[in-house]
Amino acid sequence: MNSQVGVPVIVLTRKQDHVEAINRGLRDARHPAHCSWLSDPSELADALVQIAPELMLYFADEFPGGVAAIATTRDHATPGLPLVCVRRSVDESAIARDLAAGAQDTLSLAHTRRLQAVASRELRAYRLERALNTTQRSASRYRQQLQAFMEGSADAIATVQEGIVVEVNPAWLELFGYAEEEALVGQPLMDLFESGSHTALKGALVAAMQGKWEDQSLRAQAATSDGSALTLELQLEAASFDGDAAVQLTVPRAHRDDDNPGTLVAEMVQKDAVTGLYHRRALLEAMGTRLEQPSRGGVRVLVWLRPDKLLELRIGLGPLATETLLDRLACLLAAALGPSDLAGRITGNGLAVLLERGTLRDCQAWTENLLQSIAGEVFEIGEQSLSLTCSAGLALAGRQTATLDSLLDVAERCCREARARGNCLRVPEAVADDTRAMEQDQLWVRRIKAALLENRFRLVHQPIVSLQDSHQGLYDLLVRMVDEAGEEILPGEFLPAAQRHKLMKNIDRWVIGAAVTFALSRKPSRIFIRLSADSVLDDTLPKWLQHQLRTAGAPPQRLCFQLTEELCHQYLKQAKRVAEALRKIGCQFAVDHFGIGRDPLQVLHHLPMHYVKIDGSLMQGLAGNDALQQQVRTLVAAARDHKVLTIAERVEDANTMAVLFQIGVSYMQGHYVQEPEVVLEDDTSMLRTIA
């Protein structure tokens, strides 16, 4: 965990010198305080909601209202927040009066060590009490929903034929809150789940019937008998019932017999039992640990999320109902997370997520879909029905935001800017230092040229898996550069400089040569090779490629060259010429990042192609977004009309895969399928695969 994450503190005083003294004293005690100065007690109620402090210091001699009035305001807004009085002189009678009025202690600035000791004690006590109260509340709700199921000895199992429940065991009845089997048998399975889970569930049933659902766990929102929602992890497999094909759904019983009480308490303190989201301190520790580890590829982004106009809602709802609303919001966030995402409460009203996705555009799409999902939800709080919007700030982990502290700072600042407009996402603008950028480019140019001369590039492949039949053996090829120390450099670091300085033609030709060697050695059904703008504009490419294939004796039909939709729009005439030349040679042609340009159907109409690769940003939140599903369905239907096969890029989870089955996508690729593997190590053409 980064120890520099600020501790929110309110200091109620007339003098700025007092704030600086408090800030200095707390920082000397290794509490990196973020002090908010209030000079007017009338501002306290709003500040308590907006700042979500962990400690409040009140200079009691400066205000006529008294400690009791401050404590009352505190109790209405943030019960349990430690209130420490500061006076010019302190004796036991003054301490006793302040304690009776609602303070936790009284001290003076003359004794810095006592200030530090009291602050440390109260911060620790407040955090422990808050974590335990939250855990107790969450555990109570969790126990009410799952007690019967968890106490059972068997997995919950249901058998489904043609979408109808035909058999359930007692554990399934208990899990969904029914007493009699007749209440469920003969009913549509979809009636047991929220509408947002229907598309993924239908797709998973189709995949299971075809024997294509292997060891994946589908996340679905169940609708129990009392109307409450329950997040379940479902396992599906092909089965039979009365001699006919069926699908068996299983919710495995959680086995915790080997857990000791210490482990259970540790888990409860770290995470909310209902949502599975981290509490603040545990979240910061997990994020800090993750940032110390190398990325598996793609980008890392921190998203800071806060509700809009929460103060106005709180006035109408009250503190307890507002907390319920925030819990419901946290549940929506939890349902949108991928398997490797880290998320939790970062402040009293704020949520934070550390995402790992293929591109920055994927992260933006994921966040925008989440904001739309929240805005479209109707929250039932007691007898009230209300809507809620949120705003979010996004920070990309990189050289300027390498630490958790800097990443949080950028994300929070962007979130504040977004909340000024409401219901929107704010991404920091790139601040370019031209001189520094030129210097960095020159450094990269030298390194790239040296790597080309010394053959320090590496080819990696990622499998492309069929969703419609048993056809396998398709691979997407990617390039990595290896530095002088033997460390792998991802393309996002060196390719931009290569593109700006016309080095992509040389890199493309290295990749093509390595791909031909791979095709001869592994004999894949098909490999996908990216071409840059430099290669599209290179009239000599087809002739050079034909010579390479003839010299190596490689079958051209195994090679499929791909261009981005953006390049196809920008150089439509040249792209068409390249596609037709490749077809004459016997190679195939594909368009990737398909579906996000100004007119994807125009590209589909004008260019001869065999595949389109639907952009990974359209996969973000696909399982729970009807509008996004319809957009992808339209792209797939248009491709099918042109007899073009579809490949979904950057698929990250089982629910997305299940929706792709339902929509009719032909293939998929991504980290969920398999992370890239090294296939060509050096110029000896000796191939080795390392996971």
For each residue, the residues with C-beta under 8 A, 3 or more apart:
1: 5 281 284 285 287 288 289 404
2: 5 284 288 403 404 405
3: 30 32
4: 32 403 405
5: 1 2 32 284 404 405 408
6: 32 33 34
7: 26 31 32 33 34 54 55 123
8: 34 36 51 52 53 54 55 347
9: 22 23 26 33 34 35 36 53 54 55 56 57
10: 35 36 38 44 47 48 51 53 55 56 57
11: 18 19 22 35 36 37 38 56 57 59
12: 38 39 41 44 56 57 58 59 63 70
13: 18 19 37 38 39 57 59 62 86
14: 18 39 59 62
15: 18 19 59 62
16: 19 20 37
17: 20 21
18: 11 13 14 15 21 22 59 86 109
19: 11 13 15 16 22 23 35 37
20: 16 17 23 24
21: 17 18 24 25 109
22: 9 11 18 19 25 26 33 35 57 109 115
23: 9 19 20 26 27 33 35
24: 20 21 27 28
25: 21 22 28 29 109 112 115 116 119
26: 7 9 22 23 29 31 32 33 35 115 116 119
27: 23 24 30 31 32 33
28: 24 25 112 116
29: 25 26 116 119 120
30: 3 27
31: 7 26 27 116 119 120 123
32: 3 4 5 6 7 26 27
33: 6 7 9 22 23 26 27
34: 6 7 8 9
35: 9 10 11 19 22 23 26
36: 8 9 10 11 47 51 53
37: 11 13 16 19
38: 10 11 12 13 41 43 44 47
39: 12 13 14
40: 43
41: 12 38 44 63 65 69 70 73
42: 45
43: 38 40 46 47
44: 10 12 38 41 47 48 70 73 74 77
45: 42 48 49 73 76 77
46: 43 49 50 311
47: 10 36 38 43 44 50 51 53
48: 10 44 45 51 52 53 73 74 77 78 81
49: 45 46 52 77 310 311 314 348 349
50: 46 47 311 349
51: 8 10 36 47 48
52: 8 48 49 78 347 348 349 350
53: 8 9 10 36 47 48 56 78 81
54: 7 8 9 81 82 123 126 127
55: 7 8 9 10 81 82 84 119 122 123 126
56: 9 10 11 12 53 70 74 81 82 83 84
57: 9 10 11 12 13 22 84 85 86
58: 12 63 67 70 83 84 85 86 103
59: 11 12 13 14 15 18 62 63 85 86 87
60: 63 66 67 85 86 87 98 106
61: 87 88
62: 13 14 15 59
63: 12 41 58 59 60 66 70
64:
65: 41 69 70
66: 60 63 69 70 101
67: 58 60 70 71 83 85 97 98 101 102 103
68: 71 72 101 102
69: 41 65 66 72 73
70: 12 41 44 56 58 63 65 66 67 73 74 83 102
71: 67 68 74 75 83 101 102 103
72: 68 69 75 76 102
73: 41 44 45 48 69 70 76 77
74: 44 48 56 70 71 77 78 79 81 83 102
75: 71 72 79 102
76: 45 72 73 79 319
77: 44 45 48 49 73 74 81 319
78: 48 52 53 74 81 348
79: 74 75 76 319
80: 126 129 130 133
81: 48 53 54 55 56 74 77 78 126
82: 54 55 56 104 122 123 125 126
83: 56 58 67 70 71 74 102 103 104
84: 55 56 57 58 103 104 105 106 107 118 119 122
85: 57 58 59 60 67 98 103 105 106 107
86: 13 18 57 58 59 60 106 107 108 109
87: 59 60 61 90 94 106 107 108
88: 61 108
89: 94 108
90: 87 94 95 106 107 108
91: 94 95
92: 95 96
93: 96 97
94: 87 89 90 91 97 98 106
95: 90 91 92 98 99 105 106
96: 92 93 99 100
97: 67 93 94 100 101
98: 60 67 85 94 95 101 103 105 106
99: 95 96 103 104 105 106
100: 96 97
101: 66 67 68 71 97 98
102: 67 68 70 71 72 74 75 83
103: 58 67 71 83 84 85 98 99 106
104: 82 83 84 99 118 122
105: 84 85 95 98 99 118 122
106: 60 84 85 86 87 90 94 95 98 99 103
107: 84 85 86 87 90 111 114 115 118
108: 86 87 88 89 90 111
109: 18 21 22 25 86 112 115
110:
111: 107 108 114 115
112: 25 28 109 115 116
113: 116 117
114: 107 111 117 118
115: 22 25 26 107 109 111 112 118 119
116: 25 26 28 29 31 112 113 119 120
117: 113 114 120 121
118: 84 104 105 107 114 115 121 122
119: 25 26 29 31 55 84 115 116 122 123
120: 29 31 116 117 123 124
121: 117 118 124 125
122: 55 82 84 104 105 118 119 125 126
123: 7 31 54 55 82 119 120 126 127
124: 120 121 127 128
125: 82 121 122 128 129
126: 54 55 80 81 82 122 123 129 130
127: 54 123 124 130 131 281
128: 124 125 131 132
129: 80 125 126 132 133
130: 80 126 127 133 134
131: 127 128 134 135 269 279 281
132: 128 129 135 136 269
133: 80 129 130 136 137
134: 130 131 137 138 272 279
135: 131 132 138 139 268 269 272 273
136: 132 133 139 140
137: 133 134 140 141
138: 134 135 141 142 272 273 274 275
139: 135 136 142 143 268 273
140: 136 137 143 144
141: 137 138 144 145 273 274
142: 138 139 145 146 273 274
143: 139 140 146 147
144: 140 141 147
145: 141 142 224 228 230
146: 142 143 149 150 175 230
147: 143 144 150 151
148: 151 152 174 175
149: 146 152 156 171 174 175 251 253
150: 146 147 253 254
151: 147 148
152: 148 149 156 170 171 174 253
153: 253
154: 157 169 170 171 253
155: 171 250 251 252 253
156: 149 152 169 171 172 174 175 250 251 253
157: 154 168 169 171 172 248 249 250 251
158: 165 167 168 169 172 184 189 248 249
159: 165 166 167 168 239 241 246 247 248 249
160: 163 164 165 166 189 205 246 247 248 249
161: 164 166 241 244 245 246 247
162:
163: 160 188 189 190 202 205
164: 160 161 186 187 188 189
165: 158 159 160 168 184 185 186 187 188 189 192
166: 159 160 161 185 186 241 246
167: 158 159 185 241
168: 157 158 159 165 172 173 181 184 185
169: 154 156 157 158 172 173
170: 152 154 173 174
171: 149 152 154 155 156 157 174 175 251 253
172: 156 157 158 168 169 175 176 184 251
173: 168 169 170 176 178 179 180 181 183 184
174: 148 149 152 156 170 171 177
175: 146 148 149 156 171 172 222 224 230 232 251
176: 172 173 184 192 222 224 225
177: 174 224 225 226
178: 173 183 184 225
179: 173 183
180: 173 183
181: 168 173 184 185
182: 185 186
183: 173 178 179 180 187 225
184: 158 165 168 172 173 176 178 181 187 192
185: 165 166 167 168 181 182
186: 164 165 166 182
187: 164 165 183 184 191 192
188: 163 164 165 191
189: 158 160 163 164 165 192 193 201 205 249
190: 163 193 198 201 202
191: 187 188 223
192: 165 176 184 187 189 222 223
193: 189 190 197 198 201 220 221 222 223
194: 197 198 220 221 222 223 229
195: 198
196: 221 335 624
197: 193 194 200 201 220 221 623 624
198: 190 193 194 195 201 202
199: 202 203 623 626 629 658 659 662
200: 197 203 204 218 220 623 655 656 658 659 662
201: 189 190 193 197 198 204 205 218 220 234 658
202: 163 190 198 199 205 206 658 662
203: 199 200 206 207 657 658 659 660 661 662 663
204: 200 201 207 208 213 216 218 234 236 654 658 661
205: 160 163 189 201 202 208 209 236 247
206: 202 203 209 210 661 662
207: 203 204 210 212 213 236 467 657 658 661
208: 204 205 211 212 213 236 237 238 247
209: 205 206 238 245 247
210: 206 207
211: 208 238
212: 207 208 467 661
213: 204 207 208 216 236 237
214:
215:
216: 204 213 235 236 654 657
217: 233 234 235 654
218: 200 201 204 233 234 235 236 654 655 658
219: 231 232 233 234 335 653 654 655
220: 193 194 197 200 201 231 232 234
221: 193 194 196 197 229 230 231 232 335
222: 175 176 192 193 194 229 230 231 232
223: 191 192 193 194 227 228 229 230
224: 145 175 176 177 227 228 229 230
225: 176 177 178 183
226: 177
227: 223 224
228: 145 223 224
229: 194 221 222 223 224 331
230: 145 146 175 221 222 223 224
231: 219 220 221 222 331 334 335
232: 175 219 220 221 222 251
233: 217 218 219 251 252
234: 201 204 217 218 219 220 249 250 251
235: 216 217 218 249 250 251 252
236: 204 205 207 208 213 216 218 247 248 249 250
237: 208 213 247 248 250
238: 208 209 211 245 246 247 248
239: 159 245 246 247 248
240: 243 244 245 246
241: 159 161 166 167 244 246
242:
243: 240
244: 161 240 241
245: 161 209 238 239 240
246: 159 160 161 166 238 239 240 241
247: 159 160 161 205 208 209 236 237 238 239
248: 157 158 159 160 236 237 238 239
249: 157 158 159 160 189 234 235 236
250: 155 156 157 234 235 236 237
251: 149 155 156 157 171 172 175 232 233 234 235
252: 155 233 235
253: 149 150 152 153 154 155 156 171
254: 150
255: 258
256: 259 264
257:
258: 255
259: 256 263 264
260: 263 264
261: 264 265
262: 265 266
263: 259 260 266 267
264: 256 259 260 261 267 268
265: 261 262 268 269
266: 262 263 269 270
267: 263 264 270 271
268: 135 139 264 265 271 273
269: 131 132 135 265 266 279 282
270: 266 267 278 279 282
271: 267 268 276 277 278 279 282 344
272: 134 135 138 275 276 277 278 279 330 344
273: 135 138 139 141 142 268 276
274: 138 141 142 327 331
275: 138 272 327 330 331 333 334
276: 271 272 273 334
277: 271 272 283 330 333 334 343 344 345 351
278: 270 271 272 282 283 286 342 343 344 345
279: 131 134 269 270 271 272 282 283 344 345
280: 283 284 344 345 346 347
281: 1 127 131 284 285
282: 269 270 271 278 279 285 286 344
283: 277 278 279 280 286 287 342 343 344 345 346 352
284: 1 2 5 280 281 287 288 404
285: 1 281 282 288 289
286: 278 282 283 289 290 342
287: 1 283 284 290 291 302 342 352 354 404
288: 1 2 284 285 291 292 404
289: 1 285 286 292 293
290: 286 287 293 300 342 354
291: 287 288 300 354 397 402 403 404 407
292: 288 289
293: 289 290
294:
295: 298 299 300 356 490
296: 356 671 675
297: 358 490 671 675 676
298: 295 356 357 358 359 362 492 650 671
299: 295 356 357 358 359 360 362 363 396 397 492
300: 290 291 295 354 355 356 396 397
301: 354 355 357 360 363 394 395 396 397
302: 287 352 353 354 355 394 395 397 407 408 410 411
303: 352 353 355 363 367 392 393 394 411
304: 346 350 351 352 392 393 394 395 408 411 412 414 415
305: 333 350 351 352 353 370 390 391 392 415
306: 310 347 349 350 351 390 391 392 415 419
307: 310 313 325 326 329 349 388 389 390
308: 388 389 390 391 419 422 423
309: 312 313 389 422
310: 49 306 307 313 314 322 349
311: 46 49 50 314 315
312: 309 315 316
313: 307 309 310 316 317 322 325 386 388
314: 49 310 311 317 318 319 322
315: 311 312
316: 312 313 384
317: 313 314 321 322 325 381 384
318: 314 321 322
319: 76 77 79 314 322 323
320: 323 324
321: 317 318 324 325 381 382 384
322: 310 313 314 317 318 319 325 326
323: 319 320 326 327
324: 320 321 327 328 381 382
325: 307 313 317 321 322 328 329 379 381 386 388
326: 307 322 323 329 330 349
327: 274 275 323 324 330 331
328: 324 325 331 332 377 379 381
329: 307 325 326 332 333 351 374 388 390
330: 272 275 277 326 327 333 334 345 351
331: 229 231 274 275 327 328 334 335
332: 328 329 335 336 370 373 374 377
333: 275 277 305 329 330 336 337 343 351 353 370
334: 231 275 276 277 330 331 337 343
335: 196 219 221 231 331 332 624
336: 332 333 366 369 370 373 621 624
337: 333 334 341 343 353
338: 341 355 652 653
339: 652 653 672
340: 356
341: 337 338 353 354 355 356
342: 278 283 286 287 290 353 354
343: 277 278 283 333 334 337 351 352 353 354
344: 271 272 277 278 279 280 282 283 351 352
345: 277 278 279 280 283 330 348 350 351 352
346: 280 283 304 350 351 352 408
347: 8 52 280 306 350
348: 49 52 78 345
349: 49 50 52 306 307 310 326
350: 52 304 305 306 345 346 347 412 415
351: 277 304 305 306 329 330 333 343 344 345 346
352: 283 287 302 303 304 305 343 344 345 346 408 411
353: 302 303 305 333 337 341 342 343
354: 287 290 291 300 301 302 341 342 343
355: 300 301 302 303 338 341 363 366
356: 295 296 298 299 300 340 341
357: 298 299 301 362 363 366 616 620 650 652
358: 297 298 299 362 616 649 650 670 671
359: 298 299 362 363 616 617 650
360: 299 301 363 364 396
361: 364 365 596 615 617
362: 298 299 357 358 359 365 366 616 617 619 620 650
363: 299 301 303 355 357 359 360 366 367 394 396 620
364: 360 361 367 368 394 425 427 617
365: 361 362 368 369 617 618 620 621
366: 336 355 357 362 363 369 370 620 621
367: 303 363 364 370 371 392 394 425
368: 364 365 371 372 425
369: 336 365 366 372 373 620 621 625 628
370: 305 332 333 336 366 367 373 374 392 621
371: 367 368 374 375 389 390 391 392 423 424 425
372: 368 369 375 376 625 627
373: 332 336 369 370 376 377 621 624 625
374: 329 332 370 371 377 388 389 390
375: 371 372 387 388 389 390 423
376: 372 373
377: 328 332 373 374 387 388
378: 385 386 387
379: 325 328 385 386 387 388
380: 384 385
381: 317 321 324 325 328 384 385 386
382: 321 324
383:
384: 316 317 321 380 381
385: 378 379 380 381
386: 313 325 378 379 381
387: 375 377 378 379
388: 307 308 313 325 329 374 375 377 379
389: 307 308 309 371 374 375 422 423
390: 305 306 307 308 329 371 374 375 423
391: 305 306 308 371 415 418 419 421 422 423 424 425 426
392: 303 304 305 306 367 370 371 414 415 418 424 425 426
393: 303 304 410 411 412 413 414 415 416 417 418 425 426 427
394: 301 302 303 304 363 364 367 411 414 425 426 427 428
395: 301 302 304 401 407 408 410 411 414 428
396: 299 300 301 360 363 401 428
397: 291 299 300 301 302 401 402 407
398: 401 402
399: 402
400: 406
401: 395 396 397 398 406 407 410
402: 291 397 398 399 406
403: 2 4 291 406 407
404: 1 2 5 284 287 288 291 407 408
405: 2 4 5 408 409
406: 400 401 402 403 409 410
407: 291 302 395 397 401 403 404 410 411
408: 5 302 304 346 352 395 404 405 411 412
409: 405 406 412 413
410: 302 393 395 401 406 407 413 414 428
411: 302 303 304 352 393 394 395 407 408 414 415
412: 304 350 393 408 409 415 416
413: 393 409 410 416 417 428
414: 304 392 393 394 395 410 411 417 418 426 427 428
415: 304 305 306 350 391 392 393 411 412 418 419 426
416: 393 412 413 419 420
417: 393 413 414 420 421 426
418: 391 392 393 414 415 421 422 424 425 426
419: 306 308 391 415 416 422
420: 416 417
421: 391 417 418 424
422: 308 309 389 391 418 419
423: 308 371 375 389 390 391
424: 371 391 392 418 421
425: 364 367 368 371 391 392 393 394 418
426: 391 392 393 394 414 415 417 418
427: 364 393 394 414
428: 394 395 396 410 413 414
429:
430:
431:
432: 437
433: 436 437
434: 437 438
435: 438 439
436: 433 439 440
437: 432 433 434 440 441
438: 434 435 441 442
439: 435 436 442 443
440: 436 437 443 444 497
441: 437 438 444 445 497 500 501
442: 438 439 445 446
443: 439 440 446 447
444: 440 441 447 448 494 497 498
445: 441 442 448 449 497 498 501 503
446: 442 443 449 450
447: 443 444 450 451 481 483 494
448: 444 445 451 452 481 494 497 498 503 507
449: 445 446 452 453 503
450: 446 447 453 454 456 484
451: 447 448 454 455 456 457 481 482 483
452: 448 449 455 457 503 506 507 510
453: 449 450
454: 450 451
455: 451 452 682 683
456: 450 451 481 482 483 484
457: 451 452 479 480 481 482 507 510 511 514
458: 479 480 481 482 488 678 680 681
459: 477 478 479 480 511 514 515 518 678 679 680
460: 477 478 479 480 676 677 678 679
461: 475 476 477 478 518 527 676 677 679
462: 475 476 478 669 670 673 674 675 676 677
463: 472 474 475 476 669 673 674
464: 474 475 476 528 647 667 668 669 673
465: 472 474 667 668 669 673
466: 469 470 471 472 474 666 667
467: 207 212 657 660 661 665 666 667 668
468: 664 666
469: 466
470: 466
471: 466 474 525
472: 463 465 466 525
473: 524 525 526
474: 463 464 465 466 471 524 525 526 527 528 667
475: 461 462 463 464 524 526 527 528
476: 461 462 463 464 527 528 669
477: 459 460 461 511 514 515 518 527 528 529 530
478: 459 460 461 462 491 530 676
479: 457 458 459 460 491 507 510 511
480: 457 458 459 460 488 489 490 491
481: 447 448 451 456 457 458 488 489 491 494
482: 451 456 457 458 486 487 488 489
483: 447 451 456 486 487 489
484: 450 456
485:
486: 482 483
487: 482 483
488: 458 480 481 482
489: 480 481 482 483 493 494
490: 295 297 480 493
491: 478 479 480 481 494 495
492: 298 299 495 496
493: 489 490
494: 444 447 448 481 489 491 497 498
495: 491 492 498 499 504 507
496: 492 499 500
497: 440 441 444 445 448 494 500 501 503
498: 444 445 448 494 495 501 503 504 507
499: 495 496 503 504 532 533 534
500: 441 496 497
501: 441 445 497 498
502: 505 534
503: 445 448 449 452 497 498 499 506 507
504: 495 498 499 507 508 532 533 534 535
505: 502 508 509 532 534 535 538
506: 452 503 509 510
507: 448 452 457 479 495 498 503 504 510 511 532
508: 504 505 511 512 530 531 532 534 535
509: 505 506 512 513 544
510: 452 457 479 506 507 513 514
511: 457 459 477 479 507 508 514 515 529 530
512: 508 509 515 516 529 545 548
513: 509 510 516 517 548
514: 457 459 477 510 511 517 518 680
515: 459 477 511 512 518 519 527 529 559
516: 512 513 519 520 548 549 552 554 559
517: 513 514 520 521 552 680 685 687
518: 459 461 477 514 515 521 522 524 527 679 680 687
519: 515 516 522 523 524 527 554 555 558 559
520: 516 517 523 552 553 554
521: 517 518 685 687
522: 518 519 679 687
523: 519 520 558
524: 473 474 475 518 519 527 558
525: 471 472 473 474 558
526: 473 474 475 557 558 559 560 588
527: 461 474 475 476 477 515 518 519 524 558 559 560
528: 464 474 475 476 477 560 561 562 590 592 611 613
529: 477 511 512 515 559 560 561 562
530: 477 478 508 511 561 562 563 592
531: 508 535 536 541 561 562 563 578
532: 499 504 505 507 508 535 536
533: 499 504 536 537 567 570 571
534: 499 502 504 505 508 537 538
535: 504 505 508 531 532 538 541 578
536: 531 532 533 563 567 571 574 575 578
537: 533 534 571 574
538: 505 534 535 541
539:
540: 543 544
541: 531 535 538 544 545 578 581
542: 545 546 578 581 582 584 585
543: 540 546 547
544: 509 540 541 547 548
545: 512 541 542 548 549 582 585 587
546: 542 543 549 550 585
547: 543 544 550 551
548: 512 513 516 544 545 551 552 554
549: 516 545 546 552 553 554 556 559 585
550: 546 547 553
551: 547 548
552: 516 517 520 548 549
553: 520 549 550
554: 516 519 520 548 549 558 559
555: 519 558 586
556: 549 559 585 586 587
557: 526 586 587 588
558: 519 523 524 525 526 527 554 555
559: 515 516 519 526 527 529 549 554 556 587 588
560: 526 527 528 529 587 588 589 590 610 611
561: 528 529 530 531 578 582 587 588 589 590
562: 528 529 530 531 589 590 591 592 611 613
563: 530 531 536 567 568 575 578 589 590 591 592
564: 567 568 591 592 593
565: 568 569 591 592 593 594 595 596 597 600 603 615
566: 569 570 593 597
567: 533 536 563 564 570 571 575
568: 563 564 565 571 572 575 591 603 607
569: 565 566 572 597 598 599 602 603
570: 533 566 567
571: 533 536 537 567 568 574 575
572: 568 569 575 576 603 606 607
573: 576 577
574: 536 537 571 577 578
575: 536 563 567 568 571 572 578 579 607
576: 572 573 579 580 606 607 608
577: 573 574 580 581
578: 531 535 536 541 542 561 563 574 575 581 582 589
579: 575 576 582 583 589 607 608 609
580: 576 577 583 584 608
581: 541 542 577 578 584 585
582: 542 545 561 578 579 585 587 588 589
583: 579 580 586 587 588 589 608
584: 542 580 581
585: 542 545 546 549 556 581 582
586: 555 556 557 583
587: 545 556 557 559 560 561 582 583
588: 526 557 559 560 561 582 583 610 611
589: 560 561 562 563 578 579 582 583 607 608 609 610
590: 528 560 561 562 563 609 610 611 612 613 647
591: 562 563 564 565 568 594 603 604 607 609 611 612 613
592: 528 530 562 563 564 565 612 613 615 649
593: 564 565 566 596 597 613 615 649
594: 565 591 597 600 603 612 613 614 615 635
595: 565 600 612 614 615 618 631 632 635
596: 361 565 593 600 615 617 618
597: 565 566 569 593 594 600 603
598: 569
599: 569 602 603
600: 565 594 595 596 597 603 604 635 638
601: 604 605 638
602: 569 599 605 606
603: 565 568 569 572 591 594 597 599 600 606 607
604: 591 600 601 607 609 612 638 639 642 644
605: 601 602 642
606: 572 576 602 603
607: 568 572 575 576 579 589 591 603 604
608: 576 579 580 583 589
609: 579 589 590 591 604 612 644
610: 560 588 589 590 644 645
611: 528 560 562 588 590 591 644 645 646 647 667
612: 590 591 592 594 595 604 609 635 639 644 645 646 647
613: 528 562 590 591 592 593 594 646 647 648 649 669
614: 594 595 618 619 632 635 636 646 647 648 649 665
615: 361 565 592 593 594 595 596 618 649
616: 357 358 359 362 619 620 648 649 650 651 670
617: 359 361 362 364 365 596 620
618: 365 595 596 614 615 622 628 631 632
619: 362 614 616 622 648 649 650 651 652 656 670
620: 357 362 363 365 366 369 616 617
621: 336 365 366 369 370 373 624 625 628
622: 618 619 625 628 629 632 656 659 660
623: 197 199 200 653 655 656 658 659
624: 196 197 335 336 373 621 655
625: 369 372 373 621 622 628 629
626: 199 629 630
627: 372 630 631
628: 369 618 621 622 625 631 632
629: 199 622 625 626 632 633 659 663
630: 626 627 633 634
631: 595 618 627 628 634 635
632: 595 614 618 622 628 629 635 636 648 663 665
633: 629 630 636 637 663 664
634: 630 631 637 638
635: 594 595 600 612 614 631 632 638 639 646
636: 614 632 633 639 640 646 663 664 665
637: 633 634 640 641
638: 600 601 604 634 635 641 642
639: 604 612 635 636 642 644 645 646
640: 636 637 643 644 646 664
641: 637 638
642: 604 605 638 639
643: 640
644: 604 609 610 611 612 639 640
645: 610 611 612 639 666 667
646: 611 612 613 614 635 636 639 640 665 666 667
647: 464 590 611 612 613 614 665 666 667 668 669
648: 613 614 616 619 632 651 656 660 665 667 668 669 670
649: 358 592 593 613 614 615 616 619 669 670
650: 298 357 358 359 362 616 619 669 670 671
651: 616 619 648 656 657 660 668 669 670 672 673
652: 338 339 357 619 656 670 671 672
653: 219 338 339 623 656 657 672
654: 204 216 217 218 219 657 658 672
655: 200 218 219 623 624 658 659
656: 200 619 622 623 648 651 652 653 659 660 672
657: 203 207 216 467 651 653 654 660 661 668 672
658: 199 200 201 202 203 204 207 218 623 654 655 661 662
659: 199 200 203 622 623 629 655 656 662 663
660: 203 467 622 648 651 656 657 663 665 668
661: 203 204 206 207 212 467 657 658 664 665
662: 199 200 202 203 206 658 659
663: 203 629 632 633 636 659 660
664: 468 633 636 640 661
665: 467 614 632 636 646 647 648 660 661 668
666: 466 467 468 645 646 647
667: 464 465 466 467 474 611 645 646 647 648
668: 464 465 467 647 648 651 657 660 665 673
669: 462 463 464 465 476 613 647 648 649 650 651 673
670: 358 462 616 619 648 649 650 651 652 673
671: 296 297 298 358 650 652 674 675
672: 339 651 652 653 654 656 657
673: 462 463 464 465 651 668 669 670
674: 462 463 671 677
675: 296 297 462 671
676: 297 460 461 462 478
677: 460 461 462 674 689 690 691
678: 458 459 460 681 688 689 690
679: 459 460 461 518 522 687 689
680: 458 459 514 517 518 685 687
681: 458 678 684 686 687 688
682: 455 686
683: 455
684: 681
685: 517 521 680
686: 681 682
687: 517 518 521 522 679 680 681
688: 678 681
689: 677 678 679
690: 677 678
691: 677
